[in-house]
Amino acid sequence: MKRLRCVVFASSLKHGGRCIVAKDFDSKKWFRFVSDEKGSAIPYEKAMFYNELYKKSYPLIPLKVVSFPIDSESPILGQPENVILGDASINQVEPFVINDISSFLDNPDDLWGNGDCVPDKDVSTITQSIYLIKPENATLESEINAFDGKTKRYVSFKYNMIDYKLSCTDPKFDSLLKENFSVKALCISLGENFNGYHYKIVASVL
């Protein structure tokens, strides 16, 4: 089975599981790990990495360097980076963790245009659906949705002179909001088709 040494940049909340995105350590190519050809989430129990030193498994978190088992490539419309995660364990490998992400940053002109989503009819030409960017004036915000009473989590920021306010699925969001975290980078992912649109999502706050 093929393996990839990658830096994890997000293990975010997705439909009762996790959306795991990572960059190849050497080539800097993006991968989104899914559980099937439909792009389904990775179950919580599989979103773990094995530490050989301690002989234990731990939840995947950003900036860990791990070896992913790959079953097959499985791109879908709007998400060309999708690969199906293999059944073998995800293993932590050297250098174990990174602290300097500068060489992994992306520099797109914009985040798939303005606004918080892309119409399904416009995603056929998208060749990259994940970005790691350095935003300006990023702030974390939460508010209660008037229709369903649920808490909605957002990150507002500016990138290349464009203002964005995007939903955030980082599981650490609430704790980061409480500690007034200073945002250094954001991992942005384009979601699957939802009612004719692909929403831009902040998958992790770094």
DOMARPA-696228 format. One record per atom (N, C-alpha, C): atom name; x, y, z; residue in three letters. Coordinates in steps of 0.02 Angstrom, whole numbers. Example, Ala and Ser with C-alpha at 12.3 -4.5 7.8 and 13.67 -1.06 7.14 Angstrom:
% DOMARPA-696228
> drenvex; u; v; w; dokol
> N; 660; -284; 390; ALA
> CA; 615; -225; 390; ALA
> C; 660; -165; 390; ALA
> N; 642; -112; 354; SER
> CA; 684; -53; 357; SER
> C; 645; 2; 394; SER
//
This chain:
% DOMARPA-696228
> drenvex; u; v; w; dokol
> N; 42; -60; 0; MET
> CA; 0; 0; 0; MET
> C; 44; 62; 0; MET
> N; 26; 110; -42; LYS
> CA; 64; 172; -46; LYS
> C; 56; 213; 17; LYS
> N; 110; 248; 36; ARG
> CA; 108; 292; 93; ARG
> C; 134; 361; 74; ARG
> N; 108; 412; 109; LEU
> CA; 129; 481; 98; LEU
> C; 151; 512; 163; LEU
> N; 210; 544; 164; ARG
> CA; 231; 581; 222; ARG
> C; 206; 653; 215; ARG
> N; 162; 672; 260; CYS
> CA; 128; 736; 253; CYS
> C; 128; 775; 319; CYS
> N; 117; 841; 312; VAL
> CA; 103; 883; 369; VAL
> C; 28; 894; 373; VAL
> N; -1; 878; 429; VAL
> CA; -73; 888; 439; VAL
> C; -88; 962; 450; VAL
> N; -135; 988; 412; PHE
> CA; -154; 1059; 422; PHE
> C; -226; 1067; 447; PHE
> N; -265; 1014; 446; ALA
> CA; -332; 1017; 475; ALA
> C; -359; 947; 487; ALA
> N; -392; 941; 543; SER
> CA; -433; 882; 558; SER
> C; -498; 910; 586; SER
> N; -540; 934; 541; SER
> CA; -597; 975; 560; SER
> C; -662; 934; 562; SER
> N; -713; 965; 591; LEU
> CA; -777; 932; 600; LEU
> C; -813; 926; 533; LEU
> N; -840; 866; 519; LYS
> CA; -875; 855; 456; LYS
> C; -924; 797; 463; LYS
> N; -988; 811; 464; HIS
> CA; -1041; 760; 462; HIS
> C; -1029; 702; 510; HIS
> N; -1015; 718; 573; GLY
> CA; -1005; 665; 622; GLY
> C; -938; 632; 620; GLY
> N; -892; 658; 581; GLY
> CA; -824; 631; 577; GLY
> C; -774; 687; 569; GLY
> N; -721; 674; 532; ARG
> CA; -669; 724; 522; ARG
> C; -652; 733; 448; ARG
> N; -636; 795; 431; CYS
> CA; -608; 811; 365; CYS
> C; -534; 823; 377; CYS
> N; -493; 779; 350; ILE
> CA; -421; 783; 360; ILE
> C; -388; 808; 297; ILE
> N; -352; 863; 302; VAL
> CA; -315; 889; 245; VAL
> C; -242; 897; 265; VAL
> N; -197; 882; 218; ALA
> CA; -126; 882; 232; ALA
> C; -87; 896; 168; ALA
> N; -26; 921; 177; LYS
> CA; 19; 933; 120; LYS
> C; 77; 884; 122; LYS
> N; 94; 857; 63; ASP
> CA; 153; 815; 59; ASP
> C; 214; 854; 85; ASP
> N; 253; 822; 127; PHE
> CA; 308; 857; 160; PHE
> C; 359; 885; 109; PHE
> N; 371; 848; 55; ASP
> CA; 422; 868; 7; ASP
> C; 393; 906; -53; ASP
> N; 341; 879; -84; SER
> CA; 315; 910; -145; SER
> C; 268; 969; -131; SER
> N; 242; 972; -70; LYS
> CA; 193; 1023; -49; LYS
> C; 125; 1014; -84; LYS
> N; 113; 956; -111; LYS
> CA; 49; 942; -143; LYS
> C; -4; 929; -90; LYS
> N; -65; 955; -102; TRP
> CA; -120; 947; -55; TRP
> C; -154; 879; -63; TRP
> N; -179; 853; -6; PHE
> CA; -221; 793; -6; PHE
> C; -278; 803; 44; PHE
> N; -337; 783; 23; ARG
> CA; -395; 781; 69; ARG
> C; -413; 707; 78; ARG
> N; -409; 683; 139; PHE
> CA; -421; 612; 152; PHE
> C; -494; 599; 166; PHE
> N; -523; 553; 128; VAL
> CA; -594; 537; 134; VAL
> C; -602; 462; 143; VAL
> N; -663; 440; 159; SER
> CA; -673; 369; 173; SER
> C; -702; 330; 115; SER
> N; -728; 367; 63; ASP
> CA; -754; 331; 5; ASP
> C; -754; 378; -55; ASP
> N; -778; 351; -112; GLU
> CA; -776; 389; -175; GLU
> C; -825; 448; -175; GLU
> N; -870; 451; -127; LYS
> CA; -916; 507; -122; LYS
> C; -887; 566; -83; LYS
> N; -828; 556; -54; GLY
> CA; -796; 609; -16; GLY
> C; -819; 612; 56; GLY
> N; -843; 556; 83; SER
> CA; -870; 554; 151; SER
> C; -815; 566; 203; SER
> N; -837; 588; 262; ALA
> CA; -790; 604; 316; ALA
> C; -754; 541; 341; ALA
> N; -697; 553; 373; ILE
> CA; -660; 500; 406; ILE
> C; -690; 490; 476; ILE
> N; -709; 429; 495; PRO
> CA; -736; 418; 562; PRO
> C; -687; 439; 616; PRO
> N; -712; 462; 673; TYR
> CA; -669; 485; 727; TYR
> C; -617; 433; 746; TYR
> N; -637; 370; 748; GLU
> CA; -590; 318; 771; GLU
> C; -533; 306; 722; GLU
> N; -540; 330; 660; LYS
> CA; -485; 323; 611; LYS
> C; -443; 386; 605; LYS
> N; -467; 441; 633; ALA
> CA; -431; 504; 630; ALA
> C; -380; 508; 686; ALA
> N; -338; 457; 690; MET
> CA; -290; 449; 743; MET
> C; -221; 433; 713; MET
> N; -168; 451; 749; PHE
> CA; -101; 431; 727; PHE
> C; -68; 390; 782; PHE
> N; -25; 344; 761; TYR
> CA; 9; 300; 808; TYR
> C; 79; 326; 823; TYR
> N; 94; 332; 887; ASN
> CA; 160; 354; 910; ASN
> C; 200; 292; 932; ASN
> N; 252; 276; 894; GLU
> CA; 291; 216; 907; GLU
> C; 326; 219; 975; GLU
> N; 349; 278; 995; LEU
> CA; 385; 284; 1058; LEU
> C; 342; 266; 1117; LEU
> N; 280; 292; 1118; TYR
> CA; 236; 280; 1174; TYR
> C; 188; 222; 1163; TYR
> N; 191; 192; 1103; LYS
> CA; 148; 135; 1087; LYS
> C; 74; 151; 1098; LYS
> N; 54; 211; 1079; LYS
> CA; -15; 233; 1087; LYS
> C; -38; 273; 1026; LYS
> N; -103; 277; 1019; SER
> CA; -133; 317; 965; SER
> C; -163; 381; 995; SER
> N; -157; 435; 956; TYR
> CA; -181; 500; 978; TYR
> C; -221; 532; 921; TYR
> N; -267; 578; 938; PRO
> CA; -305; 613; 885; PRO
> C; -259; 654; 841; PRO
> N; -273; 654; 776; LEU
> CA; -235; 696; 729; LEU
> C; -247; 769; 744; LEU
> N; -193; 808; 745; ILE
> CA; -199; 880; 755; ILE
> C; -152; 915; 705; ILE
> N; -167; 978; 689; PRO
> CA; -125; 1014; 641; PRO
> C; -51; 1017; 662; PRO
> N; -9; 1017; 611; LEU
> CA; 64; 1025; 615; LEU
> C; 101; 961; 633; LEU
> N; 64; 906; 644; LYS
> CA; 97; 842; 654; LYS
> C; 121; 816; 586; LYS
> N; 178; 782; 586; VAL
> CA; 204; 750; 525; VAL
> C; 191; 675; 531; VAL
> N; 152; 649; 483; VAL
> CA; 131; 579; 487; VAL
> C; 137; 546; 419; VAL
> N; 134; 480; 421; SER
> CA; 133; 440; 360; SER
> C; 62; 412; 351; SER
> N; 29; 433; 297; PHE
> CA; -39; 411; 282; PHE
> C; -39; 351; 235; PHE
> N; -79; 300; 249; PRO
> CA; -89; 246; 200; PRO
> C; -141; 268; 148; PRO
> N; -127; 256; 85; ILE
> CA; -171; 278; 31; ILE
> C; -202; 218; -4; ILE
> N; -268; 218; -9; ASP
> CA; -303; 166; -47; ASP
> C; -303; 184; -121; ASP
> N; -329; 243; -137; SER
> CA; -333; 265; -208; SER
> C; -350; 338; -212; SER
> N; -335; 369; -268; GLU
> CA; -357; 437; -281; GLU
> C; -431; 436; -298; GLU
> N; -467; 486; -275; SER
> CA; -540; 486; -285; SER
> C; -567; 557; -291; SER
> N; -544; 594; -343; PRO
> CA; -567; 664; -350; PRO
> C; -642; 667; -366; PRO
> N; -674; 720; -340; ILE
> CA; -743; 734; -358; ILE
> C; -747; 806; -380; ILE
> N; -802; 826; -410; LEU
> CA; -810; 893; -436; LEU
> C; -801; 943; -379; LEU
> N; -754; 988; -389; GLY
> CA; -741; 1040; -339; GLY
> C; -691; 1020; -285; GLY
> N; -672; 955; -284; GLN
> CA; -623; 932; -235; GLN
> C; -575; 883; -268; GLN
> N; -529; 908; -310; PRO
> CA; -484; 865; -348; PRO
> C; -430; 831; -306; PRO
> N; -421; 853; -244; GLU
> CA; -368; 826; -201; GLU
> C; -389; 763; -163; GLU
> N; -451; 741; -169; ASN
> CA; -475; 686; -128; ASN
> C; -439; 620; -140; ASN
> N; -419; 587; -86; VAL
> CA; -392; 520; -89; VAL
> C; -425; 479; -34; VAL
> N; -436; 415; -48; ILE
> CA; -468; 371; 1; ILE
> C; -414; 345; 49; ILE
> N; -426; 354; 113; LEU
> CA; -379; 332; 164; LEU
> C; -377; 257; 168; LEU
> N; -317; 228; 171; GLY
> CA; -310; 156; 176; GLY
> C; -327; 130; 246; GLY
> N; -329; 64; 253; ASP
> CA; -349; 34; 317; ASP
> C; -293; 30; 368; ASP
> N; -230; 35; 346; ALA
> CA; -174; 31; 393; ALA
> C; -173; 92; 438; ALA
> N; -132; 90; 489; SER
> CA; -128; 145; 537; SER
> C; -93; 206; 508; SER
> N; -111; 265; 533; ILE
> CA; -76; 327; 518; ILE
> C; -20; 332; 570; ILE
> N; 43; 338; 547; ASN
> CA; 99; 336; 593; ASN
> C; 136; 403; 596; ASN
> N; 154; 424; 656; GLN
> CA; 194; 484; 663; GLN
> C; 265; 469; 640; GLN
> N; 294; 515; 601; VAL
> CA; 361; 505; 574; VAL
> C; 402; 569; 583; VAL
> N; 468; 562; 575; GLU
> CA; 512; 620; 580; GLU
> C; 495; 671; 525; GLU
> N; 501; 735; 541; PRO
> CA; 524; 766; 604; PRO
> C; 470; 774; 657; PRO
> N; 416; 736; 652; PHE
> CA; 363; 730; 703; PHE
> C; 316; 790; 705; PHE
> N; 343; 851; 703; VAL
> CA; 301; 911; 704; VAL
> C; 340; 968; 673; VAL
> N; 305; 1015; 642; ILE
> CA; 338; 1075; 614; ILE
> C; 315; 1136; 652; ILE
> N; 359; 1186; 656; ASN
> CA; 343; 1249; 689; ASN
> C; 342; 1307; 640; ASN
> N; 379; 1301; 586; ASP
> CA; 383; 1353; 535; ASP
> C; 343; 1331; 473; ASP
> N; 287; 1363; 461; ILE
> CA; 244; 1342; 405; ILE
> C; 254; 1384; 343; ILE
> N; 303; 1430; 344; SER
> CA; 310; 1478; 289; SER
> C; 319; 1444; 221; SER
> N; 355; 1389; 218; SER
> CA; 366; 1356; 153; SER
> C; 305; 1317; 129; SER
> N; 254; 1312; 171; PHE
> CA; 193; 1276; 153; PHE
> C; 136; 1322; 134; PHE
> N; 145; 1387; 141; LEU
> CA; 92; 1435; 126; LEU
> C; 77; 1438; 51; LEU
> N; 14; 1449; 35; ASP
> CA; -8; 1460; -34; ASP
> C; -17; 1536; -44; ASP
> N; -14; 1557; -107; ASN
> CA; -22; 1628; -122; ASN
> C; -69; 1639; -181; ASN
> N; -132; 1617; -174; PRO
> CA; -180; 1629; -228; PRO
> C; -198; 1703; -232; PRO
> N; -222; 1725; -291; ASP
> CA; -244; 1794; -298; ASP
> C; -305; 1808; -255; ASP
> N; -349; 1758; -248; ASP
> CA; -408; 1764; -206; ASP
> C; -430; 1694; -186; ASP
> N; -481; 1689; -145; LEU
> CA; -507; 1625; -122; LEU
> C; -569; 1607; -162; LEU
> N; -557; 1587; -225; TRP
> CA; -611; 1569; -271; TRP
> C; -660; 1626; -279; TRP
> N; -634; 1686; -286; GLY
> CA; -676; 1745; -295; GLY
> C; -698; 1775; -228; GLY
> N; -748; 1819; -232; ASN
> CA; -775; 1851; -172; ASN
> C; -828; 1807; -140; ASN
> N; -852; 1828; -82; GLY
> CA; -908; 1794; -51; GLY
> C; -889; 1730; -15; GLY
> N; -940; 1694; 9; ASP
> CA; -928; 1634; 50; ASP
> C; -942; 1568; 15; ASP
> N; -958; 1571; -51; CYS
> CA; -973; 1508; -86; CYS
> C; -961; 1516; -161; CYS
> N; -961; 1459; -194; VAL
> CA; -952; 1456; -267; VAL
> C; -1011; 1415; -296; VAL
> N; -1047; 1441; -345; PRO
> CA; -1101; 1402; -376; PRO
> C; -1074; 1336; -405; PRO
> N; -1113; 1284; -401; ASP
> CA; -1091; 1219; -426; ASP
> C; -1072; 1221; -499; ASP
> N; -1106; 1263; -538; LYS
> CA; -1093; 1268; -609; LYS
> C; -1023; 1297; -625; LYS
> N; -992; 1328; -574; ASP
> CA; -928; 1361; -585; ASP
> C; -867; 1322; -558; ASP
> N; -878; 1263; -529; VAL
> CA; -822; 1229; -497; VAL
> C; -785; 1181; -543; VAL
> N; -810; 1170; -603; SER
> CA; -779; 1120; -648; SER
> C; -708; 1139; -667; SER
> N; -691; 1203; -665; THR
> CA; -624; 1226; -684; THR
> C; -577; 1233; -624; THR
> N; -602; 1220; -564; ILE
> CA; -561; 1227; -504; ILE
> C; -510; 1170; -500; ILE
> N; -447; 1188; -494; THR
> CA; -393; 1138; -491; THR
> C; -363; 1132; -421; THR
> N; -383; 1176; -376; GLN
> CA; -360; 1173; -307; GLN
> C; -415; 1196; -261; GLN
> N; -435; 1153; -214; SER
> CA; -491; 1170; -169; SER
> C; -469; 1176; -96; SER
> N; -404; 1181; -85; ILE
> CA; -377; 1191; -17; ILE
> C; -322; 1243; -21; ILE
> N; -323; 1290; 26; TYR
> CA; -269; 1340; 30; TYR
> C; -247; 1348; 102; TYR
> N; -183; 1360; 111; LEU
> CA; -156; 1381; 175; LEU
> C; -132; 1453; 164; LEU
> N; -164; 1500; 198; ILE
> CA; -150; 1570; 185; ILE
> C; -132; 1608; 249; ILE
> N; -102; 1665; 239; LYS
> CA; -87; 1711; 294; LYS
> C; -136; 1769; 287; LYS
> N; -187; 1773; 331; PRO
> CA; -238; 1825; 325; PRO
> C; -217; 1889; 360; PRO
> N; -257; 1941; 348; GLU
> CA; -249; 2003; 384; GLU
> C; -311; 2015; 427; GLU
> N; -301; 2043; 485; ASN
> CA; -356; 2064; 530; ASN
> C; -406; 2008; 543; ASN
> N; -381; 1949; 556; ALA
> CA; -426; 1891; 567; ALA
> C; -455; 1893; 638; ALA
> N; -521; 1885; 641; THR
> CA; -555; 1882; 706; THR
> C; -604; 1823; 707; THR
> N; -610; 1792; 765; LEU
> CA; -656; 1737; 774; LEU
> C; -721; 1763; 803; LEU
> N; -777; 1740; 777; GLU
> CA; -842; 1764; 798; GLU
> C; -891; 1706; 805; GLU
> N; -936; 1710; 853; SER
> CA; -989; 1661; 859; SER
> C; -1055; 1698; 870; SER
> N; -1108; 1669; 844; GLU
> CA; -1174; 1699; 852; GLU
> C; -1227; 1644; 851; GLU
> N; -1284; 1659; 881; ILE
> CA; -1339; 1612; 883; ILE
> C; -1384; 1621; 822; ILE
> N; -1395; 1566; 786; ASN
> CA; -1438; 1569; 727; ASN
> C; -1511; 1578; 750; ASN
> N; -1544; 1629; 724; ALA
> CA; -1612; 1645; 745; ALA
> C; -1663; 1591; 725; ALA
> N; -1647; 1551; 674; PHE
> CA; -1694; 1501; 650; PHE
> C; -1691; 1435; 688; PHE
> N; -1630; 1412; 703; ASP
> CA; -1626; 1346; 736; ASP
> C; -1595; 1349; 806; ASP
> N; -1574; 1408; 827; GLY
> CA; -1546; 1415; 895; GLY
> C; -1476; 1388; 904; GLY
> N; -1445; 1365; 849; LYS
> CA; -1378; 1336; 854; LYS
> C; -1325; 1390; 850; LYS
> N; -1268; 1377; 881; THR
> CA; -1212; 1424; 878; THR
> C; -1176; 1417; 811; THR
> N; -1167; 1472; 777; LYS
> CA; -1130; 1473; 715; LYS
> C; -1062; 1505; 727; LYS
> N; -1010; 1475; 699; ARG
> CA; -942; 1498; 711; ARG
> C; -912; 1523; 646; ARG
> N; -881; 1582; 649; TYR
> CA; -854; 1614; 589; TYR
> C; -784; 1640; 602; TYR
> N; -748; 1649; 547; VAL
> CA; -686; 1688; 548; VAL
> C; -693; 1744; 497; VAL
> N; -685; 1805; 519; SER
> CA; -685; 1863; 474; SER
> C; -613; 1885; 464; SER
> N; -596; 1900; 401; PHE
> CA; -527; 1920; 387; PHE
> C; -523; 1953; 318; PHE
> N; -465; 1981; 305; LYS
> CA; -452; 2011; 240; LYS
> C; -396; 1972; 207; LYS
> N; -403; 1960; 142; TYR
> CA; -349; 1927; 105; TYR
> C; -343; 1960; 36; TYR
> N; -285; 1986; 21; ASN
> CA; -274; 2021; -43; ASN
> C; -328; 2074; -55; ASN
> N; -341; 2113; -4; MET
> CA; -388; 2170; -7; MET
> C; -461; 2149; -14; MET
> N; -476; 2085; -3; ILE
> CA; -545; 2061; -7; ILE
> C; -567; 2039; 63; ILE
> N; -626; 2062; 84; ASP
> CA; -653; 2042; 149; ASP
> C; -692; 1977; 143; ASP
> N; -680; 1933; 192; TYR
> CA; -715; 1869; 194; TYR
> C; -743; 1858; 265; TYR
> N; -799; 1823; 267; LYS
> CA; -827; 1798; 330; LYS
> C; -850; 1726; 316; LYS
> N; -810; 1678; 341; LEU
> CA; -821; 1608; 324; LEU
> C; -836; 1565; 385; LEU
> N; -878; 1516; 376; SER
> CA; -893; 1469; 430; SER
> C; -829; 1431; 449; SER
> N; -824; 1414; 513; CYS
> CA; -764; 1379; 538; CYS
> C; -783; 1313; 569; CYS
> N; -747; 1260; 550; THR
> CA; -760; 1193; 576; THR
> C; -701; 1166; 617; THR
> N; -657; 1211; 638; ASP
> CA; -601; 1191; 680; ASP
> C; -628; 1171; 749; ASP
> N; -613; 1109; 771; PRO
> CA; -640; 1088; 837; PRO
> C; -613; 1128; 895; PRO
> N; -559; 1166; 885; LYS
> CA; -530; 1206; 939; LYS
> C; -561; 1276; 941; LYS
> N; -609; 1290; 898; PHE
> CA; -634; 1359; 891; PHE
> C; -653; 1391; 957; PHE
> N; -695; 1358; 997; ASP
> CA; -720; 1388; 1059; ASP
> C; -664; 1406; 1107; ASP
> N; -615; 1361; 1114; SER
> CA; -560; 1375; 1160; SER
> C; -516; 1432; 1133; SER
> N; -507; 1434; 1067; LEU
> CA; -467; 1488; 1037; LEU
> C; -502; 1555; 1046; LEU
> N; -568; 1555; 1040; LEU
> CA; -607; 1617; 1048; LEU
> C; -600; 1643; 1120; LEU
> N; -602; 1598; 1168; LYS
> CA; -598; 1618; 1239; LYS
> C; -530; 1647; 1256; LYS
> N; -478; 1621; 1226; GLU
> CA; -411; 1645; 1243; GLU
> C; -388; 1702; 1199; GLU
> N; -434; 1727; 1156; ASN
> CA; -417; 1784; 1111; ASN
> C; -355; 1768; 1070; ASN
> N; -357; 1711; 1037; PHE
> CA; -300; 1685; 999; PHE
> C; -279; 1732; 943; PHE
> N; -214; 1741; 934; SER
> CA; -188; 1782; 879; SER
> C; -178; 1738; 818; SER
> N; -218; 1749; 766; VAL
> CA; -217; 1706; 707; VAL
> C; -157; 1720; 663; VAL
> N; -119; 1668; 648; LYS
> CA; -61; 1675; 604; LYS
> C; -74; 1649; 534; LYS
> N; -116; 1597; 528; ALA
> CA; -131; 1567; 463; ALA
> C; -199; 1533; 467; ALA
> N; -229; 1523; 408; LEU
> CA; -293; 1489; 403; LEU
> C; -288; 1435; 349; LEU
> N; -317; 1378; 362; CYS
> CA; -324; 1327; 311; CYS
> C; -396; 1330; 285; CYS
> N; -404; 1345; 222; ILE
> CA; -470; 1355; 192; ILE
> C; -485; 1297; 144; ILE
> N; -545; 1269; 152; SER
> CA; -565; 1212; 110; SER
> C; -631; 1228; 76; SER
> N; -638; 1206; 14; LEU
> CA; -701; 1215; -22; LEU
> C; -743; 1152; -11; LEU
> N; -803; 1162; 15; GLY
> CA; -846; 1105; 33; GLY
> C; -878; 1072; -28; GLY
> N; -909; 1015; -15; GLU
> CA; -946; 980; -68; GLU
> C; -1010; 1018; -85; GLU
> N; -1043; 997; -137; ASN
> CA; -1104; 1029; -160; ASN
> C; -1158; 1027; -106; ASN
> N; -1185; 1085; -89; PHE
> CA; -1241; 1089; -42; PHE
> C; -1292; 1137; -71; PHE
> N; -1348; 1109; -93; ASN
> CA; -1402; 1149; -123; ASN
> C; -1377; 1193; -180; ASN
> N; -1332; 1165; -220; GLY
> CA; -1309; 1202; -279; GLY
> C; -1249; 1247; -269; GLY
> N; -1221; 1246; -208; TYR
> CA; -1163; 1288; -194; TYR
> C; -1109; 1249; -156; TYR
> N; -1047; 1271; -165; HIS
> CA; -990; 1244; -129; HIS
> C; -966; 1299; -82; HIS
> N; -975; 1289; -17; TYR
> CA; -958; 1341; 31; TYR
> C; -884; 1339; 50; TYR
> N; -857; 1398; 59; LYS
> CA; -787; 1405; 81; LYS
> C; -786; 1398; 157; LYS
> N; -743; 1355; 181; ILE
> CA; -742; 1338; 253; ILE
> C; -673; 1348; 282; ILE
> N; -669; 1379; 340; VAL
> CA; -606; 1381; 376; VAL
> C; -600; 1315; 414; VAL
> N; -556; 1272; 389; ALA
> CA; -548; 1205; 418; ALA
> C; -504; 1206; 480; ALA
> N; -457; 1253; 483; SER
> CA; -416; 1259; 544; SER
> C; -389; 1330; 551; SER
> N; -381; 1349; 614; VAL
> CA; -353; 1414; 632; VAL
> C; -284; 1400; 663; VAL
> N; -233; 1430; 634; LEU
> CA; -165; 1417; 657; LEU
> C; -131; 1481; 681; LEU
//
